[in-house]
Amino acid sequence: MKSKDVLFFLSLILFTSCESDENNTQTDEDGIITGLQTKTFSHDNVNRNYFIYIPNSYDSEIDYPLMFLFHGFGGIASQFMNTADMRDLAESKNFIVVYPQGLDLAGTGSHWNCSNPSADNKSDVDDIGFIENLIDQLLIDYPVIDNKRIYSAGYSNGGFMSYYLACNSKKFAAIGSVAGTMLDDSYQSCNAQYPTAMINIHGTDDFDVPYVGNSYYPSIPDLVDWWKNFNNTTNEDLLTNQDGTIEQYIYYDDAGDRFVEHIKIIGGGHYWDDKLNYEAKNTSGLIWEFVSNFDIDGVIN
């Protein structure tokens, strides 16, 4: 199957899978369509697909944070949206959520480029430019978006993408990663300009992105140490659940601000699990609870 055919087929899946949700959209008095929509955005002369969920409780008088969620390698945004579903949270916590679709990689699956142009990337697609330009367009389309409260989280390759955005974009206040890490290029040359909050959730039995690292990726403890030191959060607390299968490492500065968290899933594999239950929150809930404490200037007081 040719690349263009694959992209067409992928787009068909994206639009077909959400048909029932789009039939449930509403239009408010300001003409804003709420609920789930599929949209396209042209970047580098390529139409890029994404889902956007506008809470049905939309109120033009309040500001809304913006949350990006990135699928893993070979992933389809519609499927990932069901795995990492933040729509109910968006309703109850008043934020807008976007699930972008990565482009197909020569028929082998969708991907995100999460390194500066180098052999570490899977293609020459400008994914960071796509996301930054999409943000600019969303700020026009939805003036209620708070441009100081833009967040990113991702699974696997999507987690790599979140780290890359934190290192190379000035638009994100906080990020999360599940079963993801940093490519060596990003790890060695991260260009983050200001303290950026980070939560990492990773299983110790992840064989795709090993917890102990390998020749391509740093270990998760080394990655956490990098962000801990970068954010000057050298103080540490350790909490565990009752049966000892989850360890939560909290890193905070001398003012008590928690800029870095690591949730270690003992025996956990390579997945985003919204059936996880820690402190009465699943994976999506843990990530939102963490990132929503921050804006681009730091901790929200």
N, C-alpha and C positions, 0 to 999 in steps of 0.2 A: 504494500500500500504506500503510495507517495505521501510525502510530508503534508502537502496541502490537503490531501484526502483525510489523513489522520486528524488534522486540525479541525476539518469540517465535522468529522464524526464525533470528536471530543466536544465541539460546540453543541452538536445536536443532543448529546447526552446531557450537557449542562442545562440546556433550555428545557428539554423534555422532563428532566427529573424534578423541576420546580414548578411545573404547570399548575398543579393543584394549589401550591402556596401562593402563586401570583393571582389566582382567582380569588384569594382571600384578602387582597390588598384593599386599602381604603384611601380616600383622598380627603385631606383636612381642608379647613376653610381657607388656608393660604395656598392651596394647590399642591401641597406636599403629599406624595404617595407614601403611605406607611405599609408596614409588613415587609415581606421578602420580595425582592426583585432581582432579575438577571439583567446585567448591563454590559456594554462594551465600551472600551476606551482605546483610541488609536494612539500607539506609541511607536516611533520609528517605522511608520507606514504599515504596522501590523495591528489588527484589531485584537485587543486583549479582553478576555471575559472576566467578570467578577460578579459575585453576589453581594448585595447590600441589604441589611435589615434595619429598617427604621421603626422604632417602637410604635405600637398602635396608640400608646399614651403620649405621643409626640406633642410637645408644647413649645410654640415659637418664642415663648417668653423666658425659656431657660437655656443654659448652655449644655452641650452634649459632648462628652469625650468620644474619641474615635478609636476603635479597637480593630487591628488587622490580625487575621488568623491564617497562617500559611500551612498548606498540606505538605506531606512528605514527597520524596521522589516517586514518580509514577502515580501520584495521587490525583484524584478528581475532587474538585472543590465541593460538589454536591454531596459526595460521600463523606468527606472530611467534616462538613458542616453537621452531619448527623452524629459523627463520632465526638466532635468537639463543639457541642451545641451551646452557644451562649445567647440564644434568642430569648429564653426566659429571663436570664440575668439582665439582658439589655432592657427588657420591659420593667423589671423591678428596680434596677439601679440607674436607669435613664442614660444609656449610651448607645451609640451607633456601631454596628459591627460589619466588617467587610471580609469576605472570603475570596481572595484573588485566585485565578487559575494560572498555573505555570504553563509555559509552552512545551509542546512535544519535542523530544530529543531524538530526531531521526527515527521515529517509529518505536523507540524503546521505552517511552514513558515521559511524563511531564517532569519538569525540574525547575529549580531556582539556582541562579548563579550567585554564589555567596563569597566571592573573592574578587579582588581587583583583577583586571584582565591578565590572565596567566594560565598556565597549564592546569592549575587547580580548578578552573571553571569547566563546566560541562559543555558550554557553547559560547558564542559571542553575543548572546542576547543581553541587552542592557536592562536587567531586572530592577536595579536600584533606581535607574532613571524612570522606569515605568511606575514604580510605587511613588516616587517623589512627585512626578507630574500628575498622577492620579490624585494624590492628596491635594495638590493645588486646585484641581478641578472640583473635588468634593467640597472644598472650602467655598467655592463659588456657588455650587449647586445647593449647599446646605449651610447658610451663614450662621446657623446655630452651633456649628462645630467649634469647640474650644481648641484653637491651634496650639495651646500649651499642654493639652492633655491628649496626646496621640500615642498609642501603645501598639506593641507588636508581640505576638507569640506564635510559635510554630512547633510542628512535630517533625523530628528527624531532619531531612533536608530543609524543611521550613524553620526548624530551630536554628540551623546554621544561618539561614537568611536573617533571622531576627538579630543574631549576634553581628552579622555584617552591617545591618542597618544601624545598630547601636554604635558601631565603630566608624561609620562613614556618612551617616546622615545626621543633620542637626534638627530633625523634626520630631524625634521620638523621646518621650520622657522616661519610659521604662519598658522593659522587654521580659519575655518569658520563653523558656525552651523546655520541651519535653522530648527525651530521647535524642537530643541534638547536642552539638558542641561547635567548636570553631575549627575551620580549616587552618592548617599551619600558617598560611599566608596572613590570615586575619589575626591569629594569635600572636604572631611575631611583630606585626606592624599595625595593630589597631590604632586608629586615629581619632578616638572619641575625644571630644572637646570639653566636656563637662561631666560631672558625676551623673551616672546613668544607672538607675535601679535595675536589678536583675534577679529573677527567680529561675532556678534550674531544678527540674524534676527528672530523675534518672534512675533506672534500675541497675542493680549490681550484676545481673545476668543478661545484660543487653549484649548480644553477640554481633550486632550490626554496627553499633557505635559503642565499642567496649568502654566500660566504666574505667578501666585501668589505662585506657589510651592505646595507641599503637604508633607506627611510623608516620601515619598521616594526621592523627589527631592527638591533642594533649589529653591526659587523664582528666576525669571530671574534678578530682581534688585540685589539680594544677589550674584548671580553668577557673574554678571557684576562687582559688587564691589570687589569680590575676585580677578578677573583678573586686574582690575584697580589698586588695591593696590599692587598686585604682580609685575606689570610692572612699579610701581611708576609713574602712570599717574593720578595724583589727580586733574589736571586742567580740566575743562569741558566746552564744547560749546554745545548748543542745536539749531538744525535747524529743520524746519518743511516744509512740502509741502504746496501748496496754499490752499487746502481744509482742512488741519489739520488732515488728516488720517494717516500720516506717521511722526514720530518723529525720528530724527537722533541725537544720543548722541555721542559726540566725546570726547575722553579722551586723554590727552597729557601730557608729562613731561615738566619740566621747560625749556628744550631746544626746545620745540615745536613739538616733535616727537609724532605722533598719534599712539599709540600701541593698543588701544582698541576702538572699535565702537559698538554701539548697535542701531539697527534699529527696532523701535517699530511700529508694524502695528496695528493701532487702529481698533478693531473689526475683526482682522485677525484670521483665524483658523489654523488647523493643516495641512499645505501643503507647498510645495516648488512651488512658483508661478513665472514662467518666463514671465508671462504677466504683472507682477508688473512693474510700470514705475515711477522711482524716479530719478530725475536729468538725465533723458534720458537714464537710465540704468535699466535692469531687475535684478532679483535676482542673476543670474550667473555673470552678468557684475559688480554688486556691490561687490560681493565676490572677483572676480579676481582683480578689481581695488584696493581693499584694500590689499590683501595678497601679490600682486606683488611688493609692495613697500619695502619688507623685504627680507633679506637673514639671514642665521643662526647667523650672527654677529650683526644684528639689521637693522636699516633703511639703505636702499641703497642710497648713496649720488651721 
